[in-house]
Amino acid sequence: MPQPADASLVWLVACWLAAWRLTALIAYEAGPFDVLSRLRVALARVRLQGLATCFHCLGFWISAAVVLLVYKIEVRSLLLILAVAGAVSISERLVGGEVQAGKGNSE
């Protein structure tokens, strides 16, 4: 996908918002026909439940997928992935997010 210089900030913000929304969708919502709930159960069966129960871990992987879809695969893409994942985590903390099972509000 082309990367016009004047729209790079727009794309970066779009990546951030898309990654946050997808992460929240997978981590917290049931989805149509409970598809996302079933995905979380399937991940638990193969011992990958941490991927779906830790918002910040899931946010990193979703950010990686979103950034690599929009930007070329380059060394600087790693920095963009970390930046978008950081923005996703900060956004989640700012909006309050749901408390993870087994963890209190002591963080």
N, C-alpha and C positions, 0 to 999 in steps of 0.2 A: 504494500500500500504506500503511495507517495507521502512524503512528509514535508508539506509546505512550511517554511520557516515561520511565517506569520501566524500559523495556527498551532504551533507546537504546545503552547500553554493550554489551549483549548483541549487538545488531545490528551495532555497529561491530566487535566481535571476530569475529563470524560473517563479516562482509565481509572482514576481514583474512585469516582462515584459508581461506576459499573462494578468495580471489584468489591466495594463496600456492600452494594445491594445484593450481588450474587452470594457473597459470604454470609450475609444476614439471612438470605433466603434458605441456603443450605443448612446453616447452623440452627436456626430457630423455627422455621415454618414447616408445616406438613406438606404443602403443595397440593396440586390437584390430584385427587384419588390417592392421597397419602404417599405419593411417589418419593418425596424427600424424606419422610419418616422411614420408609422402607430402605432407602439408600443408607441412612444412618444405622439401621439394624444390620444391613448387609456388611457395612464396614466393621461393625462390632464383631460379627461372626468371623471375619478374617483378621481380627485383632488390630484393626486400624481405627478404632473408635476415637482415639485421640485426634485424628484428622478432622472429624466432624464435631467433636465436643469442645475443642479448644478454638475459640474464635480467631485468635491471633495466628495460630498455626495454619488454619484453613485460609485465613486472609492472605498469608504469604503465598500459598500455592495458587489461589485464585488470582492474585496480583500478577504472579509470574505468567499465568496463562493469558491474562488480558493484555499485559504489556507486550508479550511475544506475538500476539495477534495483530497489534497495532504498529509496533516498531520493528525495524529490522533486527535480526539477531547479531548483536555486536557486543563488545566488551562493556560499553556504557549501558547496555540493556540491564545488566546486573544492578547497576546503580539505580536505574529507573524502577526496577522491581522492588528494591529495598525502600525507595522513596514512596512508591504507591502503597506497599505493605505497611509502612509506617503511618501514612496518612489514613489508611483503613483502620489501623489500631487506635490512633488518636481520635478519629471520628466515633468509633464505637465507645470509647471511654467518655467522650463528650456527651453523647446522646444517652448514656446510661446503660445501654445494652442489658441483656438478661444475665443474671448471676449464674455462673456455671455450677452444675450439680457438685456437691461436696465442698464447695468453697463459699465462705461467708463474705461479708462486706469488709473484711479486715484488710484487704489489699490497699 
